[in-house]
Amino acid sequence: MLLIDRASFIMKKISHAAMRAGRSPEEVKLIAVTKNVKTDTIKEAIDAGLRIFGESRVQEAQKKISDLRFQISDSKIEWHLIGHLQKNKAKYAVQLFDLIHSVDSIELAEEINKQAEKIGKIQRVLIQVKLSEEETKHGVSEGDLMPLLERINKLKNLKLEGLMTMPPYFEDPEKARPYFKRLREIRENINSLRITPNALRELSMGMSNDFEVAIEEGATMVRIGTAIFGERSKL
Ligand SMILES: *Cc1c(COP(=O)(O)O)cnc(C)c1O
């Protein structure tokens, strides 16, 4: 299958999942995950109509974004950082990304804020929440979420738009459902208690294997790589 066919197949599935849940398909944004995907292929994806791209490493993204800048004149393209961000790369991240999905500590939030302030930017961010006990996963625990929210509320160069999570991998996507449901409940609690100055809109959850379940549970952003670009190999 061609990239354009795979992309439109996924977009159709996104629409159907949204409608099954009584939601409007426009509420769900597709983040095409381009880690380990070559610049030429990303160009092809842009030609196929994709507009939001997710990268997991700052350095890899830096090269692609600057390469593509000379090839495309479509300013509507967005770049999102979906992978873990080290504090010492925050400086580059604020230069490159429209949205950072992976804020998971007060220290990181403060550093992003500081770097954004330096370049006069209001950086859009999501908080990555860790809902399972897996040792390797990044993200703030539910217990540490409240202090992080309170701190972010005071940071003038951050605009908190929502939450992100990454459940453990399950063969059966139904097993991921409780994690997606939990993230939505957390957002609803935050919004009903008015913990943040603006209501949180976004829920970044769902990948190739489980995005339909995530949409049924309220995802507003799904991060899809393999289902669009095929199995990844290292660049
Ligand atoms: C790689 C990655 C994805 C996409 O995963 P696929 O299974 O290839 O769709 C989504 N989110 C994050 C944080 C990732 O690192």
The ligand as an SDF file (V2000), in Angstrom:
LIG
                    3D

 15 15  0  0  0  0  0  0  0  0999 V2000
    6.8150    5.7880   18.6830 C   0  0  0  0  0  0  0  0  0  0  0  0
    5.7920    6.4890   19.4670 C   0  0  0  0  0  0  0  0  0  0  0  0
    4.4650    6.5220   19.0230 C   0  0  0  0  0  0  0  0  0  0  0  0
    3.9790    5.8250   17.7790 C   0  0  0  0  0  0  0  0  0  0  0  0
    3.9960    4.4570   17.9460 O   0  0  0  0  0  0  0  0  0  0  0  0
    3.4250    3.4710   16.7930 P   0  0  0  0  0  0  0  0  0  0  0  0
    3.1470    2.2150   17.5250 O   0  0  0  0  0  0  0  0  0  0  0  0
    4.5160    3.3400   15.7980 O   0  0  0  0  0  0  0  0  0  0  0  0
    2.2140    4.0860   16.2310 O   0  0  0  0  0  0  0  0  0  0  0  0
    3.5570    7.2340   19.7830 C   0  0  0  0  0  0  0  0  0  0  0  0
    3.9150    7.8740   20.9160 N   0  0  0  0  0  0  0  0  0  0  0  0
    5.1800    7.8640   21.3690 C   0  0  0  0  0  0  0  0  0  0  0  0
    5.5010    8.5990   22.6240 C   0  0  0  0  0  0  0  0  0  0  0  0
    6.1560    7.1630   20.6640 C   0  0  0  0  0  0  0  0  0  0  0  0
    7.3980    7.1540   21.1350 O   0  0  0  0  0  0  0  0  0  0  0  0
  1  2  1  0
  2  3  1  0
  2 14  2  0
  3  4  1  0
  3 10  2  0
  4  5  1  0
  5  6  1  0
  6  7  2  0
  6  8  1  0
  6  9  1  0
 10 11  1  0
 11 12  2  0
 12 13  1  0
 12 14  1  0
 14 15  1  0
M  END
$$$$
